[in-house]
Amino acid sequence: MELPQPLHSVEPRSTEQIAAAARAVQANVVTLRVALERRSAPGFDSARGRFCAGILAGRGFSDIIAQLLNFTVTSHHLPAWLIFSVIACGLLVPTLLEKGSEAQKQKFIPPTIRGEMVWAQGYSEPGAGSDLASLRTSAVLDGDDWMVNGQKIWTSTAHVADWIFCLVRTEPEAPKHQGISFLLFRMDTPGIEVRPLIDMTGNHNFNEVFFTDVRVPKDQIVGKRGQGWQVANAILGHERDSLGDPNATLSRLNALVDLMKTETVDGAPVIDNGVYRDRLMKIQARVMAMRFNDMRVLSSRLNPGQDATLARMITKLQGTELRHELEGLAVDIMGEVGLSYEDNPYTRGHGSWQQQYMFFLGLIIGGGTSQIQKNIISERGLGMPREPKVQIDK
């Protein structure tokens, strides 16, 4: 399969250049979708890699082109595992460029961009979700290897991943933020067990991962020993940006408007109902606000000196709650049909409204709960007093 030429690495300035970039983006996404449908066809990994490369804003592919790619992708229904693997690519590669050794950059970045390495993210644990620094998965140096033991949970793509980037505790006596290290290792290493987690959407999007005496070469640590928290925070910032994508929300808003034009109440289109139309307009205003906020963040990346720290902080909080409300409105306007699911012949949109409604309820929790996000915004963004911590006597 012949792939389109790589996206241009120079920031487009003219209308003609931006239009050409948009056509290149569309060609790459369509190629990926065709390759995905013909999974065994040559070019699938290359197409996936090209797709990964396109979201690496500021790392050889411009921010504007990355924005165009992101906008185009939302109109193509790609499976969740592929989206998550692409997100991992976009999270890990910039971090390796910033924090990794030259050997690590050479070993991991080219095959990741080519789509030859699919990554999983080993962060959350049963007792360490929003308070991630409380993680207990351990790594003890044994000769030339780290010996890893413990458990991760809600691990996206672990069932299809080739490698995992994983937070482990290497200094158990150190303060919790200072005893964490960032390791990279293969998912087929002996001692790794992956168990599926079927979420309330009925899909296998997440996994539990168990590590029993897993040996990891000691040079596969990113950054210095015990300083993995700084590496983790770099990735978390990118992750939270990705969980509230306003372009995907706009695509769903347009689909919601179409749905409201076809669904009826007492013989009249739902969109003519004042109560439902009022709810739609409020959601539409919030979608527009989030898109303008996204443009503010993009502008700050292109123009040194602009500070969009607070604008970035609200993306995950507002984006996930907005999507949940949008999908919920669609479920409401369908009436009793909104309760249908899976293979029910009356289900609209193959059940995507119900599935996304439940999925985004999970994302309000995942990646840092809304309550945690509000604390981050108030304390780090607005400079308000820190939340008092309750001391527990042991």
N, C-alpha and C positions, 0 to 999 in steps of 0.2 A: 504494500500500500504506500503510495507516494504521499509524503507529509507536506503541508504548506511550509513555506520558508519561515525561519525564526522571526518572531516579532522584533520590530526595530528597537534598538537599544538607545536611540537618541530621542530625547523628549520632543514630541511633535509640537510645533508652534502654529502652523497655518491650518486653516480649515481643511485643505486638501490632505495634509499629512495626518490629521486626526481621522479623517474619513478613511484613508488608506489603512491606518492602524485598526480601525473598527472592522474593516473587511478582513484583515489578517486574524483578528480575534475570532470572528465568526467562523472563519475557515478552520481554525484550530479546534474550536469546540465541536463543530460538526464532524471533523475527522475523528475526534475522540469518541463521539457517540457512535459513529459507524464501527469503529474498531471495537468498542465495547460490546456492541450487538453481535459482532463476529469474534468472540473472545479468543478463539484459537488462531485468528488471522495474524500474519506477520504485521508488526507495526503497532500492536496494542500497547506494549510497554513504552514504545517511543512516543505514541500519542499521549499517553498518560504523563510521560515525562515532560513533553512539551507543555501540557496543561499545567503541571506543577511549576515549571519555569516561569510561566506567565504571571503567577501571583507573587513572585519574589520581588516586590516593589523596592526600587532603589538598589537592587543587586544585579545590575546588568539589564534589567527590564524596567522601564520608566514607571513612575507612579500613575501617570495618566493612562498608559496602556493597561496597567494592572487594574485600574478602575473600570476601564472598558471591558476587560475580560470578565471581571466580577459581575458586571451588569448583564453581559450576554449570557453567562452561565446560568443565571437564575431562570431563564426561559427554557432550559433543557433539563429534563427530569433524569438526573444521574443518581445512581444508588448511593445510600448513605455511607457505605463502607468506602466508596471511592472518594466522596467528598471529604470524609474524615482523613483519608490517607493524603489527599492533597493539602488539607489544612496542616497536617503534621509536617509535610514537606515545607510549607510556607513558614511554619514556626521554627523548625529545627535548622534549616539551612542558614537563615540570617544570623541565628545564634552561634552556629559554628564559625561563621565568618568573623564574628565579633570576639568569641571566647575560645574557639578551638585552636589547637596547635597546627602548624603547617602540615604535619603528617596526617592529622585528622581531616583537615580540609581536602587534601588530595585523595584520601581513602574514601570519604563518605559523600562529599558534595557532588562530584560528577555523576556517580551512579544513581544518586537520589534524584537529581534533576532529570536524568535519562529515564526515570521510572523503573529502574532495576532494583531499587530498595523501597519497599513500603514500610513505613514506621508506625509503631504504636507508642502511646504516651503512658508511661508508668508513674503516675502521680498519686491519685487518691487511694486511701486504704480504709478498711472498715471503721477505724477509729481516728482517721485523719482525712477529713473532707475539706470543709471550709477552713479548719485550722490545720492546714497542710503540714506546717512545720512540726506537728506532733507525730509524724510518720515514724514507724518502728521497723520497717524492713531494714535489715542490717547487712553490712558488707565488712568483712574482716580480711585484712591482707594476709595471705598465706603463700609465702614464696613470691612467685611472679604473678599470682592471680589474686583477685578479690573473690571471696567466698560469700555468695549472696543467699540469704534466707529471709522469707517473709511472704507477704501477700499484697497484691494490688487489686483494686476493684473499680468498676465502671471504666474498664480499659477498652477504648474504642479501637477497632481494627486488629485486636490481638489475634483473632482467628485467621487473619489473612496476612499479617505482618511478617516481614523478613527480619526486622530488627526492632529494638525498643530503646527509647531513651528514658532512663529510670532514675528516680531519686531514692537514695539509700542513706542510712545513718552509719557513718564511719567513725564518729567520735561520740560514743554514748554518754560520756561524762560532761561533754561541752554543753553550753546553753543551746536550746533546741534549734535556733536558727543558724548556729555556727558549727553544728556537727554533721551537716548534710553534704553529700557528694553526688555528682551527676555522672552516671555511667551509661555507656552504650554497649549493647551486646545482642547477639543473634537470638532469635526466638526459637531456634531448633537446638539450642544448647541443652545438653542433658540436665535434667532436674527441673525443667519448666513444664508446668501443667496449665493448660487453658481450659476453663469451663465457661460455657455460654450463659449469659444472662438474658432472658427474654423479658423485655420491658412491657409496660402496660399497653403499648401499641401492638403487641403481638409479634414484634420483630426482634431479630438477633443483632442489635446494634452495639451491645456492650459485653464485657467478659469479666470473669474473675481470673487472676493469674497467680499461681503459686510457685514459689522459688524454694527449692530444697538443695542446698549445697551446690548452687550454680557457680561454676568457675568462669570468671571474666578476666581477660588479660589486664594487668594493672595499668597499661598505657591507654586503656579505653575510658579514661576519666577525662571529662571536659573541665578545664579550669583546675584550680588547686584543690587538694584534699581538704574537706571541711568547708569549702566555699561554694558549694553547689546551690545554695539558696539564691545567690546573685544570678546564676545562670537560669535557675527556675523562674525567677521574677521576670527576666527578659522574655521568656517564652509565654508566661501568663499574660503579659500585656498584649501580645499579638493574639493570643487565644480569645481573650475577652472582646477584642475588636471584632473577631470573626463570628462570635455568637449572636450578634445583633445586627446583621447585615441589612441596611436599609434598602438595598437594591432588590434582594429577595423579597422583602416585605412589600415593596412597590409592585412586584410581579403578582404577589398574592392579592393585593388590594385590587388590581385590575381584574383578576379572576373573580373576586368577590362581587364587583360591580356587575360583571356579566351574569353571575349566578342570580343576583337580585333582580335582573331584568327578565329572567326566565321563570323563577319561582313565583308562585301566585298566592294571594290571600283573598278569599271570596271572589275569585275570578280576576283580580287586578294584580299587576306586577308588584312584587314586594317593594321595589324601589320607589313606588308611588305612595307607600305607607309612611306617614310623617314620623312615626316613632322609630322605625327602622332606618329611614333616611337620615334622621338626626344622629343616630349612632354611627352610621357610615361616615357622615361628614366630620364628626369628631375624630374618628380613626384616620380619615384622610388628612386632616390637619396635622396630626401627630406624625404620620408618615412623611409629609412634606418637611416638617421640622427636623426629623431625623436625617433626611437626605441633605438638607442644608448644613446640618451639624457635620455630616460626613464630608461635605465639601470643605468645611472649615478645617477639618483634620488634614485633608489632602493638601489644602493650600499651605498649611504650616510645614508640611514635608517639602514642598517645592520652594518655599520662601524662608530661608534662614532668619531667625529672629522672631518669627511668629510663635506664640505660645498657645497650644491647643490642648494642654494637659487636662484641663477640666472637661473639655469637649470629648476627649477620648474616654474619660472615666465614666461618663453616663451611657456610653454605647451599649454595653452589655445589659445594664439594668433596664433602660428604657426599651431597647430592642426586643428582648425576650418577652417582657410583659406586654408590649404592643402586639407582637405576633400571637400570643396566647389569646388576647382579647379579639383580635381580628378573626382568628380561626373560630372562636366561640360565637361570634356574630353569625358566621356562615352556618354553624350547627343550629343556631336558634331559628334562623329564617326558614330552614327546611322543615320545621315542625317535627312531627313524628318520624319523618324520613331521616332527620338528623341523628336519630338513635340507632340507625342501621349501621352495619359494619361488615368488613371483609367481603364475602361473596353474596351478600344480600342483593337481589336483582334491582332493588329500588335505590341503591346507594349512588349518590352523585360523586362524580370525579374519582371513581374507584376507591372511595373511602378516604381520600387524602385530607379532607377537612377534619374528620374525626381523628385521624392519625396524627396530624400536625397539632391539633388542639392538645392532645395528650403529650406529644413529644415536647412541645414548648413549655408545658407545665414542668417537665423534667429539667429543661434547660434553665428555667428560673432558679432551680436548685443547683444544677451542675455549673462548674466553672466559677464557683463562688456564689452563694445564695444572694438573693436580693437584699437581705438584711446586712450581709457582709459588704455588699457593694455600696449600700448607703453609708456605712461606717467609713469606708475608704474615701468616698466623695466628701463627706463632712470633715474628716480629720486631715486627709492629705490634700484634698482639693480646695476646701474652704477654710482650712486652718482652725477648725473648731476644736474644743477640748476633747481629748481622747476618752473613749468609753471606759468607765471604771471597771476594773477587773476584780472579780470576786475571789478572794483567797480561800482555798479549801484546805482545812486542817487534815493532815494525813495521820 
